[in-house]
Amino acid sequence: MHKADLDRAVARILQRIDTTLAQPGAGFPHYADPADGIWQRSPAGDWTGGFWCGLLWLAALRTGEARYRDSAREWAALLAPRAESKSVFKGFLFWYGAGLGVEFFNDPLAQQLCESGMRGLVDMYNPAAGLIPLGSEAEEASDTGSNEANIDALPGTTALLLGEGPGSDAYRIGLSHVKQHIALCVRDNGSVCQSASFDPQNGSLTRRYTHKGFHSDSTWARAQAWCMVSLAQAIERGADELAPVAMLVSDWWLAHVPVDHVAYWDFDDTAIPDTNRDTSATAIAAASLLKLSRLIPERRSAYQQAAEATVATLTAQYLTPVTDADTRQPGILTQGCFNKRNGVATEHELIWGDYFLLEALMGLSGDLAPEKI
């Protein structure tokens, strides 16, 4: 993509951030109908609140404007009580909600929040099983508790724990957590199963299932993408031994995604092509490929080209305004599919889709080192 195209897309998303800041309503932006741009909100942040903070941290980095940084800090502070929640998904909250503030600005409040979130994750670790289970309060999981795992438990959690560096207890726990999830959820061919049940006494697999996908054995697009971003975070923080599985999972994505680079919500939906796309999964994958292009030399060119092509399609065909006649608010990433099985927000703007698209755009434009986050 040309720099002018990248800049125009970033400007649209910044406009959307501004309209979101101005929009009345309590709680963190969760998902919105592109027709009116009104956010459905989550009072305590659910598992998605960190991505709203992350957008604000990115906006602060891009523009240098203090108002974005101040807003990021204000919203991130609201996540503080979640450090004690019995949900491994708090890794999303405290990495994207606060970790970016540390990475970009060395912000002291963000540092405190990161440390609290990390301690909360460490406290949930099961050493016999070698991982942090979903926990009793895991949002949107079909089965929760001490013997359930989910590939969604890796992003952010990986960055927080392995970011403490080799030799630390957090690093040891984080690396074991990642490796156990690979054993539980990554199939031999590189496709990813969303969820798994395991024996809490030894971590052995007892059941694989995809609770948000087309069927229990399908490959839900977001599961594949979450795995990709998590492996990139692990490799950047020293787990070089995970590069082969990162290539396996990423190459599977590239071999199965449609020619226009935008994934359907589940790779196994028998209604393809007459079914929903998921631009949020696609944005995650684009950001992941960009990270991995910096981390795996033998895939640098292929992953860079794929990331650029994916972002080009998302910005040209799915980021409002799509045409000159499009009267919707600018900067909305359309056609995100939240939960097809339950019929929730299947053609909507999703806050994490917006986040990962802006991250990828800023990585391509040179505003940030994508592998660092």
Secondary structure, 3 states (H helix, E strand, C coil): CCHHHHHHHHHHHHHHHHHHHHCCCCCEEEEECCCCCCEEEECCCCCCHHHHHHHHHHHHHHHCCHHHHHHHHHHHHCCHHHHHCCCCCHHHHHHHHHHHHHHHHCCHHHHHHHHHHHHHHHHCCECCCCECCCECCCCCCCCCECCEEEHHHCCCHHHHHHCCCCCCHHHHHHHHHHHHHHHHHECCCCCECCEEEECCCCCCEEEEECCCCCCCCCCEHHHHHHHHHHHHHHHHCCCHHHHHHHHHHHHHHHHHCCCCCCCECECCCCCCCCCCECHHHHHHHHHHHHHHHHHCHHHHHHHHHHHHHHHHHHHHHCECCCCCCCCCCCCCECCECCECCCCECCCEEEHHHHHHHHHHHHHHHCCCCHHHC
